[in-house]
Amino acid sequence: MSARRSRFEPINLLYGLMMGTADIVPGVSGGTIALIVGIYERLIASIRAVASAAASLARGQRGEARRHTREAEWGFVLPLGFGIVTALLVGARLLEPLLEAYPVPFRSLFFGLIAASVAVPWKRIGQRIPRSYWIAAVAALVAFVIVGLPPQVVSDPGMLVIFLAASVAICAMILPGVSGSFLLLVMGLYEPTLAALNGLDLRFIGVFILGAAIGLGIFSKLLNHLLRNYHDATMAALVGLMIGSLRALWPYQDEARRLLPPPSGEALLSSLALAAIGFVLVVALVRFGLTMDEQRRRQTAPDVDTPESQV
């Protein structure tokens, strides 16, 4: 196994904190952050390797399990996962009350963040043929309809419901533009999940983690296959998902998620200013991610004088 895969990368702890924080916000996905900072493909590949190792071990295929285990970039995955879990546990207590108290400013900020992020997968499309535009348009329409669904609340969910909801929501959490938190809202499990995290309901959390692990394992294999074999089409779909998801972050909407006009010109200017801040943050994050990726490639390929730049 190469040193590249075993080297510990502390910066990924920060990326994990950012991803976990994003996953708490309905309408924002941790996958978007992974795409912005340039670790998305590595993340999906490593998740697939870990899932394959677990499946092989469950079937008693220890040799296959060891092979898949060596495929995972543990120096990348472990700090990233620790950061995500930490952000989810801490952010559930700190961020959720702020989102409830100041919904319009936060939605404005995240609207600008997601709007700027659309350029990231778009630039990764090698050939922008008519099919790319059609895929993006269909994905945008699907996302627009989904994020327009009204939120629900399930007061006392059963363990099977928790398991299934987690397996679906975790798939959205690694898809840029689709929020796992939002899907939990639609399924009525958002508030119970936050309550379980804040109250350390180990039974609820355990079933949720099990469902998330199985759902993530299955979906990561599909997504990794699409990225490897249909990269441009997959990126076009991600572009559409991110564009359609902007509906969920429109600052002015009622409890049924119906879109409303700004109440005044002053309110609109305030929202535009916050959106601009979010836009600038993404530009800074993209540049930071490119810089860190170039440094990593130089460290892992010291014999190459001029590493190929990645857009």
QUIWOSUL-V580951 format. One record per residue. N is the residue number from 0. RES is the residue in one small letter. OMEGA is omega in radians with two decimals (999 if undefined). Layout:
[[N/RES/OMEGA] [N/RES/OMEGA]]
This chain:
[[0/m/-3.07] [1/s/3.11] [2/a/-3.13] [3/r/-3.04] [4/r/-3.09] [5/s/-3.10] [6/r/3.11] [7/f/-3.10] [8/e/-3.07] [9/p/-3.11] [10/i/-3.11] [11/n/2.99] [12/l/3.09] [13/l/3.11] [14/y/3.12] [15/g/3.09] [16/l/3.13] [17/m/-3.14] [18/m/3.14] [19/g/3.10] [20/t/3.13] [21/a/-3.10] [22/d/3.13] [23/i/-3.04] [24/v/3.06] [25/p/-3.10] [26/g/3.13] [27/v/-3.07] [28/s/3.03] [29/g/3.08] [30/g/3.09] [31/t/3.12] [32/i/3.13] [33/a/3.13] [34/l/-3.11] [35/i/-3.05] [36/v/2.98] [37/g/-3.12] [38/i/-2.96] [39/y/-3.10] [40/e/3.10] [41/r/-3.13] [42/l/-3.11] [43/i/-3.13] [44/a/-3.13] [45/s/3.08] [46/i/3.11] [47/r/-3.13] [48/a/3.13] [49/v/3.13] [50/a/3.12] [51/s/3.11] [52/a/3.14] [53/a/3.14] [54/a/3.12] [55/s/3.12] [56/l/3.12] [57/a/3.11] [58/r/3.14] [59/g/-3.13] [60/q/-3.02] [61/r/3.10] [62/g/3.09] [63/e/3.14] [64/a/3.12] [65/r/3.14] [66/r/3.12] [67/h/3.12] [68/t/3.13] [69/r/3.13] [70/e/-3.10] [71/a/3.08] [72/e/-3.01] [73/w/3.07] [74/g/3.08] [75/f/-3.01] [76/v/-3.02] [77/l/3.10] [78/p/3.11] [79/l/3.14] [80/g/3.12] [81/f/3.12] [82/g/3.13] [83/i/-3.12] [84/v/3.13] [85/t/-3.13] [86/a/3.13] [87/l/-3.11] [88/l/-3.11] [89/v/-3.10] [90/g/3.11] [91/a/3.14] [92/r/-3.00] [93/l/-3.00] [94/l/-3.06] [95/e/3.08] [96/p/3.12] [97/l/3.11] [98/l/3.12] [99/e/-3.08] [100/a/-3.07] [101/y/-3.05] [102/p/-3.07] [103/v/3.12] [104/p/-3.12] [105/f/3.11] [106/r/3.11] [107/s/-3.14] [108/l/-3.11] [109/f/3.05] [110/f/3.11] [111/g/3.14] [112/l/-3.11] [113/i/3.14] [114/a/3.12] [115/a/-3.07] [116/s/-3.11] [117/v/-3.10] [118/a/-3.06] [119/v/3.10] [120/p/3.14] [121/w/3.13] [122/k/-3.12] [123/r/3.07] [124/i/-3.08] [125/g/-3.14] [126/q/-3.12] [127/r/3.13] [128/i/-3.13] [129/p/3.13] [130/r/3.13] [131/s/-3.14] [132/y/3.13] [133/w/3.12] [134/i/3.14] [135/a/-3.12] [136/a/3.13] [137/v/3.13] [138/a/3.11] [139/a/3.12] [140/l/3.13] [141/v/-3.14] [142/a/-3.13] [143/f/3.14] [144/v/-3.09] [145/i/-3.08] [146/v/3.06] [147/g/3.13] [148/l/-3.12] [149/p/3.13] [150/p/3.10] [151/q/3.06] [152/v/3.04] [153/v/-3.00] [154/s/-3.09] [155/d/-3.06] [156/p/3.06] [157/g/-3.09] [158/m/3.11] [159/l/3.12] [160/v/3.11] [161/i/-3.13] [162/f/-3.10] [163/l/3.13] [164/a/3.13] [165/a/-3.11] [166/s/3.10] [167/v/-3.07] [168/a/-3.11] [169/i/3.08] [170/c/3.13] [171/a/-3.08] [172/m/3.10] [173/i/3.06] [174/l/3.07] [175/p/3.10] [176/g/3.12] [177/v/-3.04] [178/s/3.04] [179/g/3.09] [180/s/3.13] [181/f/3.11] [182/l/3.06] [183/l/3.07] [184/l/-3.13] [185/v/-3.12] [186/m/3.11] [187/g/-3.08] [188/l/-3.08] [189/y/-3.12] [190/e/3.07] [191/p/3.14] [192/t/3.08] [193/l/3.13] [194/a/3.13] [195/a/3.11] [196/l/-3.14] [197/n/-3.13] [198/g/-3.12] [199/l/3.05] [200/d/-3.00] [201/l/3.13] [202/r/3.10] [203/f/-3.09] [204/i/-3.14] [205/g/3.12] [206/v/3.13] [207/f/-3.14] [208/i/3.13] [209/l/3.11] [210/g/3.14] [211/a/-3.11] [212/a/-3.13] [213/i/3.12] [214/g/-3.14] [215/l/3.14] [216/g/-3.13] [217/i/-3.05] [218/f/-3.13] [219/s/3.11] [220/k/3.11] [221/l/-3.09] [222/l/3.10] [223/n/3.09] [224/h/-3.13] [225/l/-3.13] [226/l/-3.10] [227/r/-3.01] [228/n/-3.13] [229/y/-2.98] [230/h/-3.07] [231/d/3.12] [232/a/3.12] [233/t/3.11] [234/m/3.09] [235/a/3.10] [236/a/3.11] [237/l/3.07] [238/v/-3.13] [239/g/3.13] [240/l/-3.13] [241/m/3.12] [242/i/-3.13] [243/g/-3.10] [244/s/3.13] [245/l/3.10] [246/r/-3.12] [247/a/-3.08] [248/l/3.02] [249/w/-2.98] [250/p/-2.99] [251/y/3.12] [252/q/-3.14] [253/d/-3.07] [254/e/3.09] [255/a/3.12] [256/r/3.01] [257/r/-3.10] [258/l/-3.11] [259/l/3.06] [260/p/3.07] [261/p/-3.11] [262/p/-3.14] [263/s/3.09] [264/g/3.12] [265/e/3.11] [266/a/3.14] [267/l/3.12] [268/l/3.10] [269/s/3.13] [270/s/3.12] [271/l/3.13] [272/a/3.13] [273/l/3.09] [274/a/3.11] [275/a/3.09] [276/i/3.10] [277/g/3.12] [278/f/-3.12] [279/v/3.11] [280/l/3.13] [281/v/3.11] [282/v/3.12] [283/a/-3.14] [284/l/3.12] [285/v/3.13] [286/r/3.11] [287/f/3.13] [288/g/3.11] [289/l/3.12] [290/t/-3.14] [291/m/3.14] [292/d/3.11] [293/e/3.11] [294/q/-3.14] [295/r/-3.13] [296/r/3.09] [297/r/-3.14] [298/q/-3.09] [299/t/3.10] [300/a/-3.05] [301/p/-3.12] [302/d/3.13] [303/v/-3.07] [304/d/-3.08] [305/t/-3.13] [306/p/-3.11] [307/e/3.13] [308/s/-3.11] [309/q/-3.12] [310/v/999]]
